[in-house]
Amino acid sequence: MNLIGKVAQTAATLWILDVWFLRFNKDTGYRGGNATNMKEEFADYGISERSMCAVGATKVTLASMMLAGHLARSGSRAPRYSDVPGGRTPW
């Protein structure tokens, strides 16, 4: 992947983590309705607290996985069928 793509994905990851960990209970100009924190914002949209937790957990997990993918060695990948000598899988 090119450098611009990695920078953009890393920035998106850090932004997601920032919103869900550092700005969760803070008032920002981006909150919907009259909300002053994340719980109030989800409530303003009629979404339950349980759903908010599920959305947050999903976003944080996927963002962390994306960041971990960038930190992993770029040469590490699962072997392809064509990588195995003779073109046969070992199992």
Sine and cosine of phi, psi and omega as CSV:
sin_phi,cos_phi,sin_psi,cos_psi,sin_omega,cos_omega
0.00,0.00,0.58,-0.81,-0.05,-1.00
-0.97,0.25,0.22,-0.98,-0.08,-1.00
-0.88,0.48,-0.66,0.75,-0.03,-1.00
-0.89,0.46,-0.65,0.76,0.03,-1.00
-0.90,0.44,-0.68,0.73,0.01,-1.00
-0.91,0.42,-0.66,0.75,0.01,-1.00
-0.90,0.44,-0.69,0.72,-0.01,-1.00
-0.90,0.44,-0.69,0.73,0.00,-1.00
-0.92,0.38,-0.63,0.78,0.04,-1.00
-0.91,0.41,-0.66,0.75,0.03,-1.00
-0.89,0.45,-0.68,0.73,0.03,-1.00
-0.89,0.45,-0.66,0.75,0.02,-1.00
-0.88,0.48,-0.75,0.66,-0.02,-1.00
-0.91,0.42,-0.57,0.82,0.03,-1.00
-0.91,0.41,-0.70,0.71,0.02,-1.00
-0.87,0.48,-0.73,0.69,0.00,-1.00
-0.90,0.44,-0.62,0.79,0.04,-1.00
-0.88,0.47,-0.72,0.70,-0.03,-1.00
-0.90,0.44,-0.69,0.72,-0.10,-0.99
-1.00,0.10,-0.31,0.95,0.02,-1.00
-0.94,-0.34,-0.70,0.71,-0.10,-0.99
-1.00,-0.07,-0.51,0.86,-0.06,-1.00
-0.95,-0.32,0.19,0.98,-0.08,-1.00
-0.84,0.54,-0.72,0.69,-0.05,-1.00
-0.98,-0.21,0.29,0.96,-0.04,-1.00
-0.95,-0.31,0.50,-0.87,0.07,-1.00
-0.99,0.13,0.78,-0.63,0.06,-1.00
-0.78,-0.63,0.25,-0.97,0.03,-1.00
-0.96,0.30,-0.10,1.00,-0.07,-1.00
-0.99,-0.16,-0.07,1.00,-0.02,-1.00
-0.94,0.35,0.62,-0.78,0.01,-1.00
-0.98,0.19,0.45,-0.89,0.03,-1.00
0.87,0.49,-0.68,-0.73,0.03,-1.00
-0.97,-0.24,0.36,0.93,-0.09,-1.00
-0.93,0.36,0.61,-0.79,0.06,-1.00
-0.91,-0.40,-0.03,1.00,0.08,-1.00
-0.42,-0.91,0.04,-1.00,-0.09,-1.00
-0.90,0.43,-0.67,0.74,-0.01,-1.00
-0.87,0.49,-0.69,0.72,0.01,-1.00
-0.91,0.41,-0.59,0.81,0.01,-1.00
-0.89,0.45,-0.73,0.69,0.03,-1.00
-0.90,0.44,-0.63,0.78,0.03,-1.00
-0.90,0.44,-0.64,0.77,0.03,-1.00
-0.87,0.49,-0.53,0.85,0.02,-1.00
-1.00,0.04,0.00,1.00,0.04,-1.00
0.98,0.17,0.40,0.92,-0.01,-1.00
-0.97,-0.26,0.71,-0.70,-0.08,-1.00
-0.94,0.35,0.34,-0.94,0.03,-1.00
-0.90,0.43,-0.56,0.83,0.02,-1.00
-0.90,0.44,-0.67,0.74,0.05,-1.00
-0.92,0.40,-0.61,0.79,0.04,-1.00
-0.86,0.51,-0.69,0.72,0.02,-1.00
-0.90,0.44,-0.64,0.76,0.02,-1.00
-0.91,0.42,-0.68,0.74,0.02,-1.00
-0.90,0.44,-0.72,0.70,0.01,-1.00
-0.88,0.47,-0.71,0.70,0.00,-1.00
-0.89,0.46,-0.65,0.76,0.01,-1.00
-0.91,0.42,-0.73,0.68,-0.01,-1.00
-0.89,0.45,-0.71,0.71,-0.01,-1.00
-0.91,0.42,-0.65,0.76,0.02,-1.00
-0.89,0.45,-0.76,0.65,-0.02,-1.00
-0.92,0.40,-0.62,0.79,0.04,-1.00
-0.91,0.42,-0.65,0.76,0.03,-1.00
-0.91,0.42,-0.63,0.78,0.04,-1.00
-0.91,0.41,-0.62,0.79,0.03,-1.00
-0.91,0.42,-0.66,0.75,0.03,-1.00
-0.92,0.40,-0.65,0.76,0.03,-1.00
-0.89,0.45,-0.57,0.82,0.05,-1.00
-0.90,0.44,-0.56,0.83,0.04,-1.00
-0.96,0.30,-0.53,0.85,-0.05,-1.00
-0.99,0.14,-0.34,0.94,0.02,-1.00
-0.92,0.38,0.41,-0.91,0.04,-1.00
-0.86,0.51,0.72,-0.70,-0.04,-1.00
-0.92,0.39,-0.38,0.92,-0.01,-1.00
-1.00,0.07,-0.11,0.99,-0.04,-1.00
-1.00,0.09,0.83,-0.56,0.04,-1.00
-0.38,-0.93,0.35,-0.94,0.03,-1.00
-0.95,0.32,0.60,-0.80,0.01,-1.00
-0.91,0.41,0.61,-0.80,0.06,-1.00
-1.00,-0.06,0.25,-0.97,0.01,-1.00
-0.82,0.57,-0.64,0.77,-0.04,-1.00
-0.96,0.27,-0.22,0.98,0.00,-1.00
-0.99,0.16,-0.35,0.94,-0.06,-1.00
-0.99,0.15,0.74,-0.67,0.01,-1.00
-0.82,0.57,0.73,-0.68,0.00,-1.00
0.99,0.16,-0.03,1.00,0.02,-1.00
0.95,0.31,0.26,0.96,-0.02,-1.00
-0.92,-0.38,0.61,-0.79,0.03,-1.00
-0.97,0.24,0.52,-0.85,-0.05,-1.00
-0.95,0.30,-0.16,0.99,0.00,-1.00
-0.95,-0.31,0.00,0.00,0.00,0.00
